[in-house]
Amino acid sequence: PEKPTDPEKPTDPEKPTDPEKPTNPGKPTDPEKPTDPEKPTDPEKPTDPEKPTEPEKPTNPEKPTEPEKPTNPEKPTEPEKPTNPEKPTEPEKPTNPEKPTELNKKESKSDVTV
């Protein structure tokens, strides 16, 4: 039986002041902000109307040619690199088998010193 006071909450009648909040009515000044009337110059910014040319960037419409890069389709030849299949000759390096002669040379030198 005391619950009915819940909807009647003596604090509820005070809550209506929430929407009335003396600070709320003060908030309306936010949109009214005496500085707001000055802010309109923001949207008016003479540089703003100039900015639209940025999204207009005539270079943007030209960019589509980048994805078209005719060099991109040519790039596949890179992985084809005929030099890649030739690279296996690197481990074959005929100079590598020759290197052992360097060791041999050292032996010769030591032979000479001995």
One Martini backbone bead per residue (centre of mass of N, CA, C, O) as a GRO file, in nm:
protein
  114
    1PRO     BB    1   0.056   0.065  -0.012
    2GLU     BB    2   0.320   0.236  -0.034
    3LYS     BB    3   0.388   0.221  -0.334
    4PRO     BB    4   0.205   0.433  -0.461
    5THR     BB    5   0.421   0.647  -0.388
    6ASP     BB    6   0.609   0.595  -0.608
    7PRO     BB    7   0.451   0.739  -0.831
    8GLU     BB    8   0.444   0.983  -0.618
    9LYS     BB    9   0.682   1.056  -0.535
   10PRO     BB   10   0.812   1.327  -0.377
   11THR     BB   11   1.046   1.326  -0.590
   12ASP     BB   12   0.894   1.341  -0.849
   13PRO     BB   13   0.793   1.630  -0.834
   14GLU     BB   14   1.094   1.711  -0.853
   15LYS     BB   15   1.175   1.593  -1.124
   16PRO     BB   16   1.034   1.779  -1.321
   17THR     BB   17   1.275   1.969  -1.292
   18ASP     BB   18   1.456   1.831  -1.478
   19PRO     BB   19   1.322   1.928  -1.737
   20GLU     BB   20   1.343   2.215  -1.594
   21LYS     BB   21   1.591   2.264  -1.530
   22PRO     BB   22   1.770   2.544  -1.483
   23THR     BB   23   1.992   2.417  -1.667
   24ASN     BB   24   1.834   2.347  -1.912
   25PRO     BB   25   1.742   2.627  -1.996
   26GLY     BB   26   2.037   2.696  -2.021
   27LYS     BB   27   2.104   2.513  -2.260
   28PRO     BB   28   1.953   2.647  -2.488
   29THR     BB   29   2.191   2.842  -2.511
   30ASP     BB   30   2.365   2.673  -2.671
   31PRO     BB   31   2.216   2.724  -2.937
   32GLU     BB   32   2.228   3.032  -2.850
   33LYS     BB   33   2.479   3.101  -2.814
   34PRO     BB   34   2.654   3.386  -2.854
   35THR     BB   35   2.867   3.209  -3.010
   36ASP     BB   36   2.696   3.079  -3.222
   37PRO     BB   37   2.643   3.319  -3.406
   38GLU     BB   38   2.952   3.302  -3.469
   39LYS     BB   39   2.974   3.012  -3.579
   40PRO     BB   40   2.836   3.025  -3.852
   41THR     BB   41   3.111   3.087  -3.978
   42ASP     BB   42   3.202   2.808  -3.998
   43PRO     BB   43   3.004   2.716  -4.222
   44GLU     BB   44   3.102   2.977  -4.376
   45LYS     BB   45   3.361   2.938  -4.424
   46PRO     BB   46   3.555   3.038  -4.683
   47THR     BB   47   3.709   2.758  -4.670
   48ASP     BB   48   3.485   2.559  -4.702
   49PRO     BB   49   3.394   2.620  -4.993
   50GLU     BB   50   3.683   2.533  -5.084
   51LYS     BB   51   3.695   2.236  -4.994
   52PRO     BB   52   3.511   2.092  -5.194
   53THR     BB   53   3.752   2.064  -5.392
   54GLU     BB   54   3.879   1.827  -5.263
   55PRO     BB   55   3.663   1.609  -5.328
   56GLU     BB   56   3.707   1.691  -5.634
   57LYS     BB   57   3.954   1.603  -5.705
   58PRO     BB   58   4.093   1.556  -6.016
   59THR     BB   59   4.284   1.321  -5.910
   60ASN     BB   60   4.083   1.110  -5.832
   61PRO     BB   61   3.969   1.031  -6.112
   62GLU     BB   62   4.267   0.947  -6.192
   63LYS     BB   63   4.332   0.714  -5.999
   64PRO     BB   64   4.198   0.472  -6.135
   65THR     BB   65   4.463   0.424  -6.300
   66GLU     BB   66   4.620   0.285  -6.089
   67PRO     BB   67   4.468   0.013  -6.082
   68GLU     BB   68   4.546  -0.010  -6.391
   69LYS     BB   69   4.816  -0.053  -6.402
   70PRO     BB   70   5.011  -0.174  -6.658
   71THR     BB   71   5.236  -0.280  -6.457
   72ASN     BB   72   5.088  -0.492  -6.303
   73PRO     BB   73   5.043  -0.703  -6.527
   74GLU     BB   74   5.361  -0.718  -6.557
   75LYS     BB   75   5.455  -0.824  -6.284
   76PRO     BB   76   5.416  -1.129  -6.314
   77THR     BB   77   5.705  -1.149  -6.438
   78GLU     BB   78   5.859  -1.145  -6.184
   79PRO     BB   79   5.789  -1.428  -6.076
   80GLU     BB   80   5.916  -1.535  -6.351
   81LYS     BB   81   6.184  -1.490  -6.336
   82PRO     BB   82   6.443  -1.621  -6.519
   83THR     BB   83   6.650  -1.577  -6.279
   84ASN     BB   84   6.543  -1.768  -6.073
   85PRO     BB   85   6.608  -2.038  -6.212
   86GLU     BB   86   6.915  -1.945  -6.210
   87LYS     BB   87   6.988  -1.927  -5.913
   88PRO     BB   88   7.066  -2.222  -5.853
   89THR     BB   89   7.356  -2.155  -5.949
   90GLU     BB   90   7.462  -2.037  -5.697
   91PRO     BB   91   7.505  -2.299  -5.536
   92GLU     BB   92   7.698  -2.381  -5.780
   93LYS     BB   93   7.913  -2.217  -5.776
   94PRO     BB   94   8.214  -2.239  -5.932
   95THR     BB   95   8.363  -2.077  -5.703
   96ASN     BB   96   8.325  -2.264  -5.469
   97PRO     BB   97   8.497  -2.503  -5.567
   98GLU     BB   98   8.742  -2.307  -5.576
   99LYS     BB   99   8.789  -2.232  -5.285
  100PRO     BB  100   8.942  -2.477  -5.191
  101THR     BB  101   9.198  -2.368  -5.321
  102GLU     BB  102   9.257  -2.174  -5.104
  103LEU     BB  103   9.319  -2.382  -4.900
  104ASN     BB  104   9.540  -2.500  -5.065
  105LYS     BB  105   9.716  -2.259  -5.080
  106LYS     BB  106   9.773  -2.258  -4.784
  107GLU     BB  107   9.917  -2.521  -4.792
  108SER     BB  108  10.134  -2.427  -4.975
  109LYS     BB  109  10.243  -2.210  -4.802
  110SER     BB  110  10.313  -2.393  -4.571
  111ASP     BB  111  10.503  -2.553  -4.742
  112VAL     BB  112  10.699  -2.325  -4.795
  113THR     BB  113  10.764  -2.268  -4.494
  114VAL     BB  114  10.863  -2.572  -4.434
   0.00000   0.00000   0.00000
